[in-house]
Amino acid sequence: MKVFHGIEQLEKSVGTHVGFSDWHTVTQEQIARFAEATGDHQWIHVDPEPAKGGPFGTTIAHGYLTLSLVPMLVWQVYTVEGLRMGVNYGTNKVRFPSAVPVGSRLRAGVELVKILETPAGHQLTTRVTVEREGGDKPVCVAETLSVLVA
């Protein structure tokens, strides 16, 4: 994990790739719990038998499940010391270029895009690319916004 010693050190790293998270395996239980939490019970996600005959040959994770893993994965990549808090502010752009079949192992790579000083704190933009082990395309690319308060 990369440790930044304050906002100033973080600012000096804008434009760089910070690193990768650990691998995370997406299970059918996780997919089912996400379906329950969101009410999205589409068969391609939650019903393994019909999914065998579907386009992916198995169930796949919801795109928004993949996106919801981003905070957990990013926290494994870097931290900024000396903050009172950091909060999610939103996303500018999210894409799901390929599916996540059940049992896939995912990891996130993080690039620091820009940081702006605002009245609320420092607004950090990162590009998070979630990849599937053995996949030829990312499964999620998101430009995320956070507000960091020192």
N, C-alpha and C positions, 0 to 999 in steps of 0.2 A: 504494500500500500504506500502510495506517495503521500507524504505529510508536508503541507505548506505551513510555514510559520508566519501566519498573518496574511492579510489581504494584499499587502505590497508584494510578497513573494508570489502569490497567486497571479497577480497582474503581470509579473515578469514572464509567466509561463503561457500567457494567451498566445494562441496560434500553434500550440504543441499538442501532441497526443500524449495523454498522461499515463495510460496503461490499460490493462485488462482485468476484469473481475475473475473470480473463480468460476468454474463450470457449475451449472445448476441443471438438474434433471427434472423435466416436466412430467408429472405422473397423471394417470387418469383420475386419481383421487383429487389432485389439485384442480384439474379441469372441472370435475363435478362440483367441488366447493365453490369455484368461481361462478359456475352456472347457477348454483343455488343463490349466491349472493346477488347476482345481477338479474336473475330471471330469464337468462338467455339459455334455453334448453334445446337449441337446434341439434338435430340428430348427429350432424357431422362432428359435434363436440362430445356428446354424452352417451351415444348409443353405439357401442363397438360393433355389434352384428351388422346393422345396415351400413356402417362406415366402411366395413371390409369391402363392400361392393361400390363404394364411392370413389371419387377421383384421387384420393390419397391412399387408399387401401387400409386405412385405420382412422381412428379419431384424431382430430387436430385441436390444438389450443386455440382459444378465442384470440383474436388480434389484441383486444384490450387486456386480456390476461398477460400477454407478452409485454405490453406497455406497462402494466402494473408492476412487473418485475424490475423495471428500470431503477427505481430508488434503491431497492435492496442490492442490486448488482453494482450500482455506482458507488454506494457506501463502501464497497470492498476495494474500490480503485484509489480513492483519495479522500483526504480530510483536510480541513483548514483549522489550525489551532487559533485560539484567541477569539472565537466568535461567541456572542451571546446566544445567537440562534441563526438558523437558516430555514427558509420556508420555500415550498414550491410556489412558483408564480404562474406557471402555465407552460404551454408549448406553442412554438411558432409553426411547426410542421411535423407531421407524423406519417410515415409510410410503412406498409407491411409487404415488402417485395416477395416474400415466399412464406409458405406455411410451416407450422411447427407440429409435426407428427408426435403423438404421445410417445414418451420415452426419449425424446430428443434432449441432448445436452446443449445448453445455451451459455454464452458469456457475453459481456458487454465491453466494448472499447469506448474510451472517453477522450474527446478532444475539446479543449477549452477554446471557444470561439471569440468571445468578447466579454468585457466587464465594464459597466458604466456606474458612476457614482450617481445616486438618486437621493431625494430627501428621505426615502424609506430605508436606505442602505445601499449596498453594492448589488447591482443586478448582473448576475452571471448567466451567460448563454453557453451551453455546451451542446455538442453533437454526440449523441450516444448511438452507437451501432451495435445491435444485438445480432450475433451470428450463431448459427447452428453448427455443431461439430459435424464435419463432413459435407456441409452444404456449400453450394456454389454462389449463393446470393445471401445477403443479410435477411433476417426475418423481421427486423424492425429497425428503422432509422428515425430518430426523434431529435429535434432541436428543442432542448428544454431550457426553461428559465427558472432561476432561483434568486431569492433576495437574501443576502448575507448581511447580518447586523453584527458589527464588532462591539 
